[in-house]
Amino acid sequence: MSLLQIAEPGDSTAPHEHRIAVGIDLGTTNSLVATVRNGIPVVLNDHEGHSLLPSMVRYLRDGRVQVGFPAQAQLARDPRNTVVSVKRFMGRGLKDVAHIENCPYDFVDQPGILKIRTAAGVKSPVEASAEILRVLRARAEEALIGKSGGALAGAVVTVPAYFDEAQREATRDAARLAGLNVLRLLNEPTAAAIAYGLDNAAEGIYAVYDLGGGTFDISILRLSRGVFEVMATNGDAALGGDDFDQRLFCALAERRGLSMLSPEDTRSLLTKSREAKELLTSQTEVCITARLAAGEAVELTVTQEDFWDLTRNLVAKTLAPTRKALRDAHLDVSDVKGVVMVGGATRMPHVQQAVGGLFRQTPLNNLDPDKVVALGAAIQANVLAGNRHAGEDWLLLDVIPLSLGIETMGGLVERVLPRNSTIPTARAQEFTTFRDGQTAMSIHVVQGERELVSDCRSLARFELRGIPPMAAGAARIRVTFQVDADGLLSVAAREASTGVESAVTVKPSYGLDDGQIAQMLKDSIEHAQEDVRLRALQEQRVEGERMIEATESALRDDADLLAAEELAAIRAAIEALRRLVGGDDHRQIKAQVDRLNRITEPFAGRRMDRIIKGALTGRNVAALGQ
Amino acid sequence: MNLSFKQNFFELFGLPARFALDAAGLERSYRRIQSQIHPDKFAHASEADRRASMQWTARVNEAYQTLKAPLARAAYLLALQGTDPGFESNTSMSPEFLLAQMGWREAVEEASLAGDARQLDSLSLSLRGEIDRLYAEIGRELDGNHAAAAETLRKLKFLEKVREEIDAALERLEA
């Protein structure tokens, strides 16, 4: 028999509705979806019992798309139309991708963004990733909602900690394209630290060494009294298990004198190389055998030692960022209590040895390195959706992996936000004009650690116009950088004496604009024979109801912060929204939600002030950190 | 950003506005505030609340970083007292300091070119001593002699930069 629920006095009388949220690990090789069920994080399986979904997308001539195992089954036969390791292409141009010559795709190199010409048309990495996410979303909806017709409250989608702005934007676009409400982009090593830390009640300094299929991250965290604080992060967004396959593949081609391989042969030998790499984790020797399309047989015996020699410098490439992260955290290896290993590639014994050698301790392998990220994301999603239970009151403090700055005279970078700044964060810096009578200023936002603009990644350019003509150096241009909790940047510039303003949400040239996303979303919905209008109405109703609930809850706590007329205006706006939610015009609902948001803005600010004051005077006894 | 709170960074954390820092107190206040206003606590709130949470948390993070780092803390205190540290405008330094500074730079460059990590470490150590001495000095000056504090601050900025160069040189040697 289940116990009856009684709400806490002062709480809403309705028992708290459990909102369904998932964590998604969108991996280079495999992707997973997980959720928290009865307080326990679990990975959701497909019908055949597979938890891992191979991150492969095959485009067919008739426009159909195969994702996962069906795509994998056709990989060797149809390599040009089967996109693997698409994560490596996210937010990237052709020149950014290593070993592109070994990729059997027909690339379309537009300025900035890379695309692939397939049997079903030209596809972007964002679209291919969205296909993977759509399958995971369907898996989650089927398992968690069934035929009851509800909706997922949202998803936390993980990204490598070392992903830059363009790669994060691309990932978020893919999730939106798949119809997911993105609660947060969460750094993969941080997700792993949550899963590990909560499971083991860990306290102290931990390093998370995350070597995935295509990316490497190292994060140093301090776990203390329910706070997960990332102290430093570093990595290589283009280094992973795939590169180990490449080395083996190259050795195979070289030693057997193979050149000018067809895409089919390249793909099949890469797959063989990968299988050999996996076998060499537990075997001292493996024999690679393959038959080329022309009928020629290829055979090569590789010993474990041989493989380690071939890939030793790849392992070394992970140790330099690891040392850097420790230095940024002002720590020595002896300060590190444990090293959590994440990602399938950490199964390789020589990786384990190298990491153990550097940290002078045996790495921790007690969590499944393939699943720990998805589990951590699910835990975070559960909390963000509002399903927080007593004892789950932990706090996550993450950082930006790369410095953000703007271009100044001579092509030099002025750093505005240094790497490892805790997010969300904001920083303003003043700049001035270079010429007498200068009335416009071009602001070029860059990301990276180097001093020259040309060595950093260009994120956005925008102009501040209407500066009153003044002597050179007299204008005061205040440029404000703001990074939100997803690690995404917006920049605003303002001239102090006149108040002339200009702002951009940094949409890297690699990204898609909102109009493109909306159109693609519309196309995909139409493709799925859904009623666009009905779907929009449903979404706006949910949003409207959420808004009413959130505002009423705020009023219950803090109505005394409002003057009588302010309170009356808010109440009237809530009632108007309630009426519209009952109707069927989604545009009107949206307009009223926006209006309610606008008029409650000052109220929200006063509430924050009160919360801060209360936090210091101990009004909130539940405060952490004591 | 139009934040309604008018408090300075010290008031925000309930700390006295002085250079000598109660580091444990700062961290305790920071964590208490963070645990209440962080965007993760407002993920399912209204958009207005979410935006306010993000902006306030950003400000709290900026305040925390400013007070935690001695160079930024000293500059912030000077600004509060109405003195411009003059990092760009005032480049006049005592000849002795300029000479000493050139000496540091040369020594770092030499050790760096020679690939002498041990020498770089030892330079780093004695630089640390000099920097600590100046921080003690600026703590006293900030109570009264603002002009002197501003000059000490400019010296510190130079030396912190040299220290970064040493770290960068060590990093290159390791790579």
HADDOCK unambig.tbl for C-alpha pairs under 7 A between the chains (distance, minus, plus):
assign (segid A and resid 183 and name CA) (segid B and resid 43 and name CA) 7.00 0.50 0.50
assign (segid A and resid 320 and name CA) (segid B and resid 175 and name CA) 6.55 0.50 0.50
assign (segid A and resid 384 and name CA) (segid B and resid 40 and name CA) 5.94 0.50 0.50
assign (segid A and resid 384 and name CA) (segid B and resid 43 and name CA) 5.28 0.50 0.50
assign (segid A and resid 384 and name CA) (segid B and resid 44 and name CA) 6.63 0.50 0.50
assign (segid A and resid 385 and name CA) (segid B and resid 43 and name CA) 6.78 0.50 0.50
assign (segid A and resid 385 and name CA) (segid B and resid 44 and name CA) 5.90 0.50 0.50
assign (segid A and resid 386 and name CA) (segid B and resid 44 and name CA) 6.22 0.50 0.50
assign (segid A and resid 395 and name CA) (segid B and resid 35 and name CA) 6.19 0.50 0.50
assign (segid A and resid 422 and name CA) (segid B and resid 61 and name CA) 6.69 0.50 0.50
assign (segid A and resid 423 and name CA) (segid B and resid 58 and name CA) 6.82 0.50 0.50
assign (segid A and resid 424 and name CA) (segid B and resid 54 and name CA) 6.26 0.50 0.50
assign (segid A and resid 424 and name CA) (segid B and resid 57 and name CA) 6.32 0.50 0.50
assign (segid A and resid 424 and name CA) (segid B and resid 58 and name CA) 4.84 0.50 0.50
assign (segid A and resid 425 and name CA) (segid B and resid 58 and name CA) 3.84 0.50 0.50
assign (segid A and resid 425 and name CA) (segid B and resid 59 and name CA) 6.74 0.50 0.50
assign (segid A and resid 425 and name CA) (segid B and resid 61 and name CA) 6.06 0.50 0.50
assign (segid A and resid 425 and name CA) (segid B and resid 62 and name CA) 6.43 0.50 0.50
assign (segid A and resid 426 and name CA) (segid B and resid 58 and name CA) 5.30 0.50 0.50
assign (segid A and resid 426 and name CA) (segid B and resid 59 and name CA) 6.50 0.50 0.50
assign (segid A and resid 426 and name CA) (segid B and resid 62 and name CA) 6.59 0.50 0.50
assign (segid A and resid 427 and name CA) (segid B and resid 62 and name CA) 6.99 0.50 0.50
assign (segid A and resid 484 and name CA) (segid B and resid 54 and name CA) 6.52 0.50 0.50
assign (segid A and resid 485 and name CA) (segid B and resid 39 and name CA) 6.84 0.50 0.50
assign (segid A and resid 547 and name CA) (segid B and resid 46 and name CA) 5.43 0.50 0.50
assign (segid A and resid 550 and name CA) (segid B and resid 45 and name CA) 5.36 0.50 0.50
assign (segid A and resid 550 and name CA) (segid B and resid 46 and name CA) 5.64 0.50 0.50
assign (segid A and resid 551 and name CA) (segid B and resid 46 and name CA) 6.73 0.50 0.50
assign (segid A and resid 597 and name CA) (segid B and resid 47 and name CA) 6.21 0.50 0.50
assign (segid A and resid 597 and name CA) (segid B and resid 48 and name CA) 5.22 0.50 0.50
assign (segid A and resid 600 and name CA) (segid B and resid 48 and name CA) 6.40 0.50 0.50
assign (segid A and resid 601 and name CA) (segid B and resid 48 and name CA) 5.13 0.50 0.50
assign (segid A and resid 604 and name CA) (segid B and resid 48 and name CA) 6.13 0.50 0.50
assign (segid A and resid 604 and name CA) (segid B and resid 49 and name CA) 5.11 0.50 0.50
assign (segid A and resid 604 and name CA) (segid B and resid 52 and name CA) 6.05 0.50 0.50
assign (segid A and resid 605 and name CA) (segid B and resid 4 and name CA) 6.48 0.50 0.50
assign (segid A and resid 605 and name CA) (segid B and resid 52 and name CA) 5.72 0.50 0.50
assign (segid A and resid 608 and name CA) (segid B and resid 37 and name CA) 6.79 0.50 0.50
assign (segid A and resid 608 and name CA) (segid B and resid 53 and name CA) 6.86 0.50 0.50
assign (segid A and resid 609 and name CA) (segid B and resid 5 and name CA) 6.47 0.50 0.50
assign (segid A and resid 611 and name CA) (segid B and resid 36 and name CA) 6.73 0.50 0.50
assign (segid A and resid 612 and name CA) (segid B and resid 33 and name CA) 5.52 0.50 0.50
assign (segid A and resid 615 and name CA) (segid B and resid 32 and name CA) 5.63 0.50 0.50
assign (segid A and resid 615 and name CA) (segid B and resid 33 and name CA) 5.45 0.50 0.50
assign (segid A and resid 615 and name CA) (segid B and resid 36 and name CA) 6.98 0.50 0.50
assign (segid A and resid 616 and name CA) (segid B and resid 29 and name CA) 6.32 0.50 0.50
assign (segid A and resid 616 and name CA) (segid B and resid 32 and name CA) 6.92 0.50 0.50
assign (segid A and resid 623 and name CA) (segid B and resid 32 and name CA) 5.50 0.50 0.50
assign (segid A and resid 623 and name CA) (segid B and resid 35 and name CA) 6.45 0.50 0.50
assign (segid A and resid 624 and name CA) (segid B and resid 31 and name CA) 6.72 0.50 0.50
assign (segid A and resid 624 and name CA) (segid B and resid 32 and name CA) 5.66 0.50 0.50
assign (segid A and resid 624 and name CA) (segid B and resid 35 and name CA) 6.18 0.50 0.50
assign (segid A and resid 625 and name CA) (segid B and resid 28 and name CA) 5.97 0.50 0.50
assign (segid A and resid 625 and name CA) (segid B and resid 31 and name CA) 5.65 0.50 0.50
assign (segid A and resid 625 and name CA) (segid B and resid 32 and name CA) 6.01 0.50 0.50
assign (segid A and resid 626 and name CA) (segid B and resid 28 and name CA) 6.89 0.50 0.50
